[in-house]
Amino acid sequence: MSALEFDRVSFTYAGASSPVLLDASLEVPEGAFVLLVGATGSGKSTLLRLAKPEIAPAGTLDGVVRALGESVRSLDPLASARAVGYVFQDPDAQVVCDTVWHEMAFGLENLGVPEREMRRRVAECCNFLGIEPWFRMRTADLSGGQRQVLALASALVMRPRILLLDEPTSMLDPLAEKRFLSLLFRANRELGVTVVVATHAPETMLDYATCALALEGGAVREVPLAELAVEAEAPLRVPDRGRARDVARRPPSVRSSRSNDQQSPVFLRKVVEKARSMTEDAGPARVPAPDASLAHPKAEKNVLVADDVWYRYGRDGSWVLRQLDLSVGEGEVRAIVGSNGCGKSTLLSVLAGALWPARGRVTNALRESQALLPQTPRALLSRETVADELMDWSRAGGYGRAEADLALGRMGLADAAGRHPYDLSGGQQQLLALEKLLLVRPRLLLLDEPTKGLDRAARERMARRLVSARSEGTTILVATHDMGFVRAAADSVSLMFDGGMAVTEPTDEYFASSWLW
């Protein structure tokens, strides 16, 4: 019997003019470890969600989706939980409870599992995944890698026979990714769970996979694993960084013809205010925001400087940032790399002014014309259609419909102008949020994991957009685990460790000297 079967499935989102899936058929045997690949926006997430009735998207469905021989439309919540588990791309979209133990018990409680059986399942799952040491921790205190393992544990504790995962490693550093995949492989081989993973990074999973499927033009075809290995070896193709750097160093009057008011739209402050509202309160250990006009004595050409910065969440919390020094020059693309939980996202929020350091000083000469793209792009998406989203800031930003239409074309979303932004794939939402920010031409752009959920072509497109923005004078700071993207787009790299910067070097020098990369 097949574990999962799609029989000539077509699906069209409500209000969309064309289907995402068109006569798609596939069959996954029990015990398989399947990779599902395809371009950003090809429908991978849609396909997986159709196999889980509780999270199936709204729209018109033709054809039949079967799990373990039964149509998923006929499954009640208990049968669905036993048959199919689901792990989202962003663990924060899945984790809903305040502690690890409560999160693991949450689904079992909702299904009315007896307490004795619940304790057994939670204990066995914790032992299997090795998470007992942080069983009683608060979920807010977990690193990104730990939250992703918790999302996996919350799915496995239900003992599903099929496990669907949507880009589960896109927010993990390379070492955390390897640890997560080893746990997933154990669940597949030792527990007999059938695994289907939608991914843009199949090369990291080839040793575990039994087969691969590609989603193209709404249809599914089988792909040789060897073909995926060959495609993963080539570096990203983007314009030469050196030429763009020369343009970026021109005087501001040459780079832009906009008035000062248009270069520094007031509404950009709302991005920081939104980030502040989404960030946990830092407690009483705050100081007033630094004066952006203060010059740093060591860096006359630097526009962003952190000097001996310390930060922690709450008076009794551990220091996330400690003795951190950072200097970023005008027109530079700087990559911030480091393991999950090292403080990259916190650093971006501190530099943007969304958080204030407990000690030290941040000097941000571009504070009045900055934009922050958080890990969750939905924080910036608030309109009913993609087209309206791009026009949202047109009056304050000094651009019109023509510029918005060009942005749609750059994203490859010209046909999706009338769709709701939340109906886009995670990768498409990333591109939409980035274009929304770039339309107003901020002089400082802070990006947190901007390539998560993007295929190779979309990553190249984003790298080109950043190089183009830098050529117009934008200074860019990128926190990322995507080392291929760093090689392609960054001028320099700073490695975070123990709350500070372990090393900062030009990109080529960093990779030449690195033992890991």
C-alpha positions in Angstrom: 0.0 0.0 0.0 1.2 3.5 -0.8 1.8 5.9 2.1 0.8 9.0 0.1 -0.9 9.2 -3.2 -2.0 12.2 -5.4 -4.3 11.1 -8.2 -4.6 13.7 -11.0 -4.9 16.6 -8.5 -5.5 20.1 -9.6 -5.8 23.0 -7.2 -6.6 26.7 -7.7 -6.5 29.3 -4.9 -9.6 31.3 -4.3 -9.6 34.3 -6.5 -6.6 33.1 -8.6 -6.9 33.0 -12.4 -4.7 29.9 -12.9 -4.1 26.7 -11.0 -1.0 26.0 -8.9 -1.3 22.3 -9.4 -2.4 20.8 -12.7 -3.2 17.1 -13.0 -0.4 16.3 -10.5 0.1 12.6 -9.7 2.5 10.9 -7.4 2.9 7.8 -5.3 5.1 7.6 -2.2 5.8 4.0 -0.9 5.7 3.3 2.8 9.1 3.8 4.5 10.4 6.2 1.8 12.4 9.3 2.3 11.3 11.6 -0.5 12.7 15.0 -1.6 10.2 17.4 -3.2 12.0 20.1 -5.2 10.8 22.9 -7.5 11.2 26.6 -8.1 10.0 29.1 -5.5 6.2 29.4 -5.9 5.9 26.2 -7.9 3.4 24.8 -5.4 5.4 22.5 -3.1 3.9 23.9 0.1 0.4 23.8 -1.4 0.9 20.1 -2.4 2.0 19.1 1.1 -0.8 21.1 2.9 -3.4 19.3 0.7 -2.4 16.1 2.4 -3.2 17.5 5.9 -6.9 18.5 6.0 -6.6 20.8 9.0 -4.2 23.2 7.2 -5.3 22.6 3.6 -5.5 25.9 1.7 -8.8 27.4 0.5 -9.6 27.0 -3.1 -10.9 24.6 -5.7 -9.6 21.0 -5.6 -10.0 18.4 -8.2 -8.7 14.8 -8.0 -8.1 12.7 -4.9 -5.4 12.9 -2.2 -5.0 9.6 -0.3 -3.0 8.9 2.9 -2.6 5.2 3.7 -5.3 4.4 1.2 -7.9 6.7 2.6 -9.0 10.0 1.1 -7.7 12.8 3.3 -11.1 14.5 3.0 -12.7 11.6 5.0 -10.2 11.8 7.9 -11.4 13.1 11.2 -8.9 15.0 13.4 -7.9 11.9 15.3 -7.4 9.8 12.1 -5.5 12.7 10.5 -3.2 13.0 13.5 -2.4 9.3 13.4 -1.8 9.3 9.7 0.0 12.5 8.8 2.3 14.8 10.8 3.4 18.2 9.5 6.4 20.4 10.3 6.3 24.0 9.0 9.2 26.0 7.5 9.1 28.5 10.4 8.9 26.8 13.8 7.4 30.0 15.3 4.3 29.4 13.1 3.9 26.0 14.9 5.1 26.4 18.4 2.2 27.9 20.5 2.9 27.0 24.1 5.2 28.7 26.7 7.3 25.6 27.7 8.8 22.6 25.9 6.8 20.0 27.8 3.5 21.8 27.3 4.2 22.1 23.6 4.8 18.4 23.3 1.7 17.6 25.2 -0.5 20.1 23.5 -1.6 18.0 20.6 -2.2 14.9 22.7 -4.3 16.9 25.1 -6.5 18.1 22.3 -7.0 14.6 21.1 -8.0 13.4 24.6 -5.1 11.0 25.0 -5.1 9.5 28.5 -2.5 11.1 30.9 -0.6 7.8 31.4 -0.2 7.3 27.6 0.6 10.9 27.2 3.5 10.7 29.7 4.9 7.6 27.9 4.8 9.2 24.5 6.4 12.5 25.6 9.1 10.6 27.6 9.9 8.3 24.7 10.0 11.1 22.2 12.3 13.2 24.4 14.7 10.3 24.8 14.7 9.5 21.1 15.5 13.0 20.1 17.8 13.8 23.0 15.9 16.9 24.2 15.4 15.9 27.9 18.0 18.5 29.1 15.8 21.3 27.9 12.4 19.7 28.6 11.4 22.3 31.1 12.8 25.4 29.3 10.6 28.2 28.0 10.1 28.0 24.3 11.0 31.7 24.0 14.5 30.9 25.3 15.2 28.2 22.7 17.5 28.8 19.8 16.2 28.5 16.3 17.7 25.0 15.9 16.1 23.9 19.2 12.7 25.3 18.2 12.9 23.3 14.9 13.7 20.1 16.8 10.8 20.9 19.1 8.5 21.2 16.1 9.7 17.8 14.9 9.1 16.4 18.4 5.6 17.8 18.6 4.8 16.1 15.3 6.5 12.7 16.2 4.8 12.5 19.6 1.5 12.0 17.8 3.1 8.9 16.2 2.1 9.7 12.6 2.9 7.1 9.9 3.7 9.9 7.4 5.7 13.0 8.1 5.6 16.1 5.8 8.2 18.8 6.2 8.2 22.2 4.5 11.8 23.6 4.2 12.6 22.4 7.7 16.3 23.4 7.7 16.1 26.8 5.9 16.6 28.7 9.2 19.3 26.4 10.6 23.1 26.9 10.5 25.0 24.1 8.7 25.9 22.2 11.9 22.3 22.4 13.3 21.0 21.3 9.9 23.1 18.2 10.0 22.0 17.4 13.5 18.3 17.9 12.6 18.6 15.7 9.4 20.2 12.9 11.4 17.2 12.9 13.8 14.9 12.9 10.8 16.8 10.0 9.2 16.5 8.0 12.5 12.7 8.6 12.5 12.5 7.3 9.0 14.7 4.2 9.4 14.2 3.3 13.0 10.6 4.2 13.5 9.4 3.4 9.9 8.0 6.9 9.4 7.5 7.8 5.7 9.2 11.2 5.2 8.5 13.8 2.4 10.6 16.9 2.6 10.0 20.0 0.4 13.4 21.7 0.0 15.5 24.1 -2.0 18.7 22.5 -0.6 18.4 18.8 -1.6 22.2 18.4 -1.6 22.3 18.2 2.2 19.7 15.4 2.2 20.9 13.2 -0.6 22.6 10.6 1.7 19.2 10.0 3.4 16.8 10.1 0.4 15.4 7.1 -1.4 14.0 9.2 -4.3 13.2 12.7 -5.5 10.2 14.4 -7.1 10.2 17.7 -9.0 7.1 20.0 -9.2 7.2 21.8 -12.6 4.3 23.6 -14.3 1.8 22.2 -11.7 2.8 18.6 -12.5 5.1 16.1 -10.8 8.0 14.1 -12.3 10.6 11.8 -10.8 14.2 13.2 -10.7 17.4 11.1 -10.4 19.2 11.9 -7.1 22.4 12.2 -9.1 20.9 15.0 -11.1 20.3 17.0 -7.9 23.9 16.5 -6.8 25.3 18.0 -10.0 23.0 21.0 -9.9 24.1 21.8 -6.3 27.8 22.2 -7.1 27.7 25.4 -9.3 28.1 28.7 -7.4 25.5 31.4 -7.6 25.9 33.8 -10.6 25.7 37.5 -9.8 27.4 40.7 -11.1 31.0 41.4 -10.1 31.0 42.9 -6.6 34.1 45.1 -7.2 32.4 47.1 -10.0 29.3 47.7 -7.9 31.5 48.8 -5.0 33.1 51.5 -7.0 29.7 52.9 -8.0 28.6 52.8 -4.4 31.4 55.0 -3.2 30.3 58.0 -5.4 29.0 61.1 -3.5 25.4 60.9 -2.5 24.4 63.7 -5.0 25.6 61.4 -7.8 23.8 58.3 -6.6 20.3 59.7 -6.2 18.2 62.6 -7.4 15.6 62.3 -4.7 15.0 65.1 -2.3 16.1 64.6 1.3 12.5 64.1 2.4 12.1 61.3 -0.1 15.4 59.7 0.8 14.3 59.6 4.5 10.6 58.8 4.5 9.1 59.0 8.0 7.1 55.8 7.4 10.4 53.7 7.5 10.4 54.3 11.2 7.2 52.2 11.4 9.3 49.1 10.3 11.4 49.5 13.4 8.4 50.2 15.6 6.8 47.0 14.2 10.0 45.1 15.0 10.0 46.6 18.5 6.4 45.5 19.1 7.3 41.9 18.0 10.4 41.7 20.3 10.2 40.5 23.9 10.5 43.3 26.4 14.1 43.8 27.4 13.2 44.7 31.0 14.5 47.7 33.0 18.1 47.5 31.8 17.7 50.1 29.0 19.4 53.4 28.1 18.1 56.1 25.9 18.5 55.6 22.1 21.9 57.0 21.0 22.2 60.2 19.1 22.8 59.3 15.4 24.7 62.5 14.9 27.5 61.5 17.2 30.7 60.7 15.3 32.8 57.6 16.1 36.4 58.6 16.4 37.8 55.5 14.8 35.7 55.4 11.7 35.1 58.6 9.8 33.6 56.8 6.8 31.6 54.3 8.8 27.9 54.9 8.9 27.0 52.1 11.4 29.1 51.5 14.5 28.6 49.4 17.6 31.0 50.2 20.4 31.2 47.7 23.4 27.5 46.8 23.1 25.9 44.5 25.7 22.3 43.2 25.6 20.2 40.6 27.4 16.4 39.9 27.5 15.5 40.7 31.1 17.5 41.7 34.1 18.4 38.1 35.1 18.8 36.7 31.6 22.1 35.7 30.0 24.0 38.2 27.9 23.1 37.7 24.2 25.5 40.4 23.1 28.7 41.2 25.1 31.6 43.5 24.4 30.4 43.6 20.7 32.2 46.0 18.4 31.2 46.4 14.8 31.9 49.0 12.0 30.1 49.0 8.6 31.2 51.4 5.9 28.9 53.3 3.6 27.9 51.4 0.5 29.1 48.1 2.0 27.4 44.7 2.0 28.3 43.0 5.2 27.3 39.4 6.1 26.8 38.4 9.7 27.2 34.7 10.1 27.2 32.3 13.1 25.4 29.5 14.7 21.7 29.5 15.6 21.2 31.4 18.9 24.4 33.4 18.7 22.6 36.7 18.6 22.4 37.8 14.9 18.7 38.7 15.0 19.2 40.5 18.3 22.1 42.5 16.8 20.0 43.7 13.9 17.3 44.9 16.2 19.8 46.7 18.4 21.4 48.4 15.3 18.0 49.4 14.0 17.0 50.9 17.3 14.2 48.3 17.9 16.1 47.3 21.1 18.4 49.5 23.2 21.7 48.2 24.6 22.1 47.8 28.3 25.7 49.1 27.9 27.7 50.5 25.1 26.7 52.7 22.2 25.3 52.3 18.7 25.9 55.1 16.2 23.7 54.8 13.2 24.1 57.7 10.8 21.4 56.3 8.5 18.7 55.8 11.1 16.2 58.1 9.5 16.4 56.2 6.2 16.6 52.5 7.2 14.5 49.4 6.6 14.5 46.1 8.5 13.4 42.8 6.9 12.7 40.4 9.8 12.8 36.6 9.6 9.0 36.6 9.3 8.2 38.7 6.3 4.5 38.7 7.1 5.3 41.4 9.6 5.5 43.8 6.6 2.6 42.5 4.6 -0.8 44.0 5.5 -2.8 44.6 2.2 -5.3 42.5 0.4 -3.4 41.9 -2.8 0.2 41.7 -3.9 -0.2 44.8 -6.1 -1.7 46.8 -3.2 1.2 45.7 -1.0 3.8 47.2 -3.4 1.8 50.5 -3.6 1.3 50.7 0.1 4.2 53.2 0.7 4.1 54.9 -2.8 3.1 58.3 -1.6 5.7 58.6 1.2 8.3 56.8 -0.9 7.9 58.9 -4.0 7.3 56.1 -6.6 4.4 55.1 -8.8 2.6 52.2 -10.4 5.2 51.8 -13.1 7.9 51.1 -10.5 5.6 48.7 -8.7 4.9 46.8 -11.9 8.7 46.6 -12.6 9.1 45.1 -9.1 6.4 42.5 -9.8 8.3 41.5 -12.9 11.6 41.2 -11.1 10.0 38.9 -8.6 8.3 36.8 -11.3 4.9 37.6 -9.7 3.3 39.6 -12.6 0.5 36.9 -12.8 -0.1 37.1 -9.0 -0.8 40.8 -8.7 -4.4 40.1 -7.6 -3.6 37.3 -5.1 -3.5 37.8 -1.3 0.1 38.0 0.0 -0.6 35.2 2.4 -1.4 32.9 -0.5 2.1 33.2 -1.8 4.8 30.7 -0.9 7.2 31.5 2.0 9.9 32.3 -0.6 7.6 34.6 -2.6 6.7 36.4 0.6 10.4 37.0 1.2 10.8 38.5 -2.3 7.7 40.6 -1.9 8.7 42.1 1.4 12.2 42.9 0.1 10.9 44.6 -3.0 8.4 46.6 -0.8 11.4 47.9 1.2 13.6 48.5 -1.8 11.0 50.6 -3.6 11.5 53.4 -1.1 15.3 53.2 -1.6 16.4 53.1 2.1 20.0 54.1 2.6 20.4 51.3 5.2 18.9 47.8 4.7 19.0 45.2 7.5 18.1 41.7 6.4 17.5 38.7 8.6 17.8 35.3 6.8 16.5 36.8 3.5 17.1 33.7 1.4 15.1 31.2 3.5 12.6 29.4 1.3 14.2 30.5 -2.0 15.4 28.3 -4.8 18.6 28.8 -6.6 17.2 31.2 -9.2 15.5 33.3 -6.6 18.6 33.5 -4.5 20.5 34.7 -7.5 17.8 37.2 -8.2 18.0 38.5 -4.6 21.8 38.7 -4.8 21.5 40.8 -7.9 18.9 43.1 -6.3 21.2 43.7 -3.3 24.2 44.4 -5.6 22.0 46.8 -7.6 20.8 48.5 -4.4 24.4 48.9 -3.2 25.4 50.4 -6.5 22.8 53.2 -5.8 24.4 53.8 -2.4 22.5 51.5 0.0 24.5 50.1 2.9 23.4 46.5 3.6 23.8 44.2 6.6 22.7 40.6 6.1 22.3 38.0 8.9 22.3 34.6 7.2 23.3 30.9 7.3 23.4 30.8 3.4 27.1 30.7 2.8 26.7 30.4 -1.0 24.7 33.6 -0.9 27.5 35.2 1.2 30.1 34.3 -1.4 28.0 35.8 -4.1 26.8 39.1 -2.6 28.8 40.2 0.4 31.9 42.4 0.4 32.9 41.3 3.9 32.0 38.8 6.6 31.7 39.1 10.4 31.6 35.9 12.4 29.6 36.1 15.6 30.6 34.0 18.6 30.1 34.3 22.4 28.1 37.5 22.0 30.7 39.4 20.0 32.6 39.4 16.7 35.3 36.7 16.5 36.6 37.9 13.1 35.8 40.3 10.3 37.4 39.9 6.9 36.8 40.5 3.2 34.6 37.8 1.8 37.3 36.1 -0.3 39.8 36.2 2.5 37.3 34.8 5.0 36.5 31.7 2.9 40.2 31.2 2.0 41.1 31.1 5.7 38.1 29.1 6.9 38.5 25.5 8.0 34.8 24.8 7.6 33.9 26.6 4.4 
